[in-house]
């Protein structure tokens, strides 16, 4: 079957009395709509391979750039935090008139989507996919390296060190994200998003929320991170979990085939199709 090709689009939203251009991809399908929300240092391109997946060939796929990455607007004189990302995600969903859709968040995108679901978003989302999204303090593997520094120190020393450390890893995902950080990320946005990422993850409330969700949901993680401390609790609580082989945190680059096959299977088993 021939797949529809994704289109790159731009939409403008008004937020805090300023216009923000949000760049996104849109791949039309005939079945469910899946909205992907990327994490710290990521971009809409994290999910580009989804558009090539045979398993998701019939679904409408959408991914957008958070302000501070790609071609989405970021104002250096008015830094955003995670709460702003939640509001902007909500505005983006409103602008596209999305409803009864499947929401997928990765890493910090897992945090922003959880917060979105804790508000008005719950009425619009029919199923939820969390790909190593922030649920507990241990998930702040990148943001916790930021919050002990002032911005100038982070900008001049730590950001470049973070990129170097990612490139020293053996996984494709780390290498590609390192490139995105260097070429495609506003340093100030990375810095400011980190603080609330750490704060929200520290309380344990996100895990409690995930456990109590009354919509179909799944937690997906890379095989190299099977030691995450809360996986046994998810399993004992009968939350669906899926380990993606041969992958680390950035499973959408390390093993996209198995990731999107797992997402397709979840949609089918959750009666969301």
N, C-alpha and C positions, 0 to 999 in steps of 0.2 A: 504493500500500500504506500502510495506517495504521501509524504508528510508535508504539511503546510510549513512555509518558511517563517521564522520569527521576524517581526518588524521592529526597528528601533524607533521609538516615539518620544515626544516630550510633552509634558503637561505642566501648566503653571498653577500653583495654589497660593493663596494669600495666607500668610501665617505671621502673627505678631506685627501686623501692619506692613509687612514686606513681601514682595513677590519672590517665590521660590520656584525655579524650574526643576522638575524631577524627570530625569531620563529613565526610560524603562523599555524592556522588550515585551512584545505581545505576540504570542503564537496561538492563532485561533484553532479550536477543535470543536468536536460535536458532543463531547461528554462533560465531565466535570471541569470546573475552573480551579486551578491551583495557583496560589500566590506565594512566591518564595521571598523571604526576608533575610538578607545577609547579615553577617556579623562584623565585628570590629576589624577594620582593615580589609574587608571584603568588597564585593561589587556585584552588580547584576550578572556579570559574566560568570560568576561562580556556578550558575545554574544553566549555562548555555548548552551543556551536554544533554540536559533534559529534553531539549528540542530535537535531539537526534535519537532518543530512546524509542525503540519499537514498543515498549511496554506503555509508554505515555503518549503514543502517537495520536490518539483520539481526544486527548484532553487539551483544554485551553490553558496555556502556561504564561505566567507573568512574573517578571522580576524587575526590581527597580533599584536605583542607586540612592543610598542614603545621602543627605547633604554632607559634603566633605569628601566624597569619592566620585569618580567618573565625571560626568558633566552636570551633575546636580549642583545647585547653588549652595554656597556656604559663605556666610558673611563673617569675616575675621573679627569685626568689631562687635559681634553679637553671638558669642559661642553657644552652641546647643548642647544639651545633655540628653540622657536617655528618655526622660519625660517628654522632651521636645520630639524625639524620634517617634514615640508612641502617638503623639498628637498628629505628627506629619503623616505617619502610616494611616491613621484614621482618615485624615483629609484626602490622602491619595485614594483610599478605598471608596470614599464618598464621591470623589471626582469621577472615578471609573464606574460608579454605580454597581459595585460588586455586592452580591448577596448570595447566601446559600452556597458558599465556596469552601474550599479546603485550604487551610492556612499551614504554611511550613516555615519554621524559623530555625536558623543555625547559629550556634554559639551566642554572641550578643543578640542576634536576631531571635533566638529563643527567648531571651529576656524581654525584648520589646513586644514580641507576639504574646507572651504570657500576660504582660501588663495590659495589652490591648484586649485580651480575652477577659480580663478581670473587670473591664468596663463595658462600654456599649457594644463592643465587638462580639460579645458572646451570642447575640441574637442573629448575627450574620454568618457565623462560621458553623459548618456542619461536621467537620472533622479536623483534627489537629495533628501535625507531624513535628516532632521536636528532634532535631539532629544535633546531639551533643550541645543543646542549649543550656544556658546558665540556670542551674537549679540549686547549687550549693557553693560554698566558698572555694572548693577545689577546682571549680570550673573557671576561675579567674586566672587562667594560666598566662594570659598576656596583660590584662588590665592591672593585675596586682603589681606588675613590674613598673607601672607608670606612676601610681598614686603617691609614692614616697618622694617624688621629685617635684621641684617647681618647673614651670613650663620651659624656661630658658635652658635649664640643665637637660631636660628631656629632649628639647629640640636639638641642642648642640652635641649631645653625647649619646643618650640612651636610645633614641629612635634608630640611628644607624647601627648601633650594637644589636638591637632587636632584629633588624633585617639580616645582619651577619649571622646571628645565631640560627635564624630560620633556614638560611642557605646551607648551614652545616648539617642539617637534618637529612635523612635519607629519602624522605617521602616527596613525591611530586607535588603534593598539595602545599607543603611548606615552601617549596621553591617558587611556586606560582604566586602564592600570597605575598612572599617577600618582594617579588617583582611589582605586584600591585601596590604595596606600601611605598615603594621607591618612586613609582611612576604615576600613581593614580590616586594618592591619598593626601588630603590636607592634614598636616601634622597637628595643627591645633584641634581639629575635630577628633582625631585619634586620642589626643590627650584628654579632652574634656569628656568624651563619652566614657572613658575608663572609670571615672570616679563613681558615678551612680551604678555602673556595672558591678563594682566591688560592693557598694553599699547594699544594693538589692539582693545580691547573692549571699550576703553574710548572715541573713536572718533565718534561713531555712523555710521561709514562707512560700517560696516558689515551688519547692518540692511538695509541700502540703497541698498547694493549689493544684499541682499536676496530678497528684494522687486522687483528689476529690472531683476532678473534672467529670461532667455528666454527658460529654460528647465522646464519640470514638476518638482515641488518641493512641499514639505509638511513640516510643523512645528508640531512636536509632543511634548507634555508636560504632566507631571503628574498632577493629579487633585488637589493636595495640593499646586500647584504652579500656579493656574489659575489667581492669582493676578499680574503676570508679566505685567509690564506697557505697553509693546508694543503689546500684544495680540489683543487689539481692533484695532490697526493700521493694523496688518496683516489681521484681519477679514474684515475691511473696504476696504482693497486693493485686496480683493478676493483671497488671498493666502490660500490654503487649510491648515486647522489646525485640529488637532485631540487631544482631551483630553483623557488620559488613566486613568480610575477610580482606586481608592484605591492605589495611588502611589505618590511618591515624585520625587526627581531629578533622582534617579537611577531606572527608570521604567523597565529596562531590568531585574532587580531582584524583584522589588515590584509586577509587574504584567506582566510577559513575555507573557502569553497567549494572552491578549488583545493587547499588543504592536505588536506582530508579525502578528496577525490577521489584525491590522490596516495597517501595512506595506504591506501585501499582497493585501488588498483592494486598497491601493494607487497605487500599481504597475498595477493592473487591470484597474483602472479608468484612469490612465495616459497613457493608451495604450502602456505601456512599456513591456508588456508580449508578 
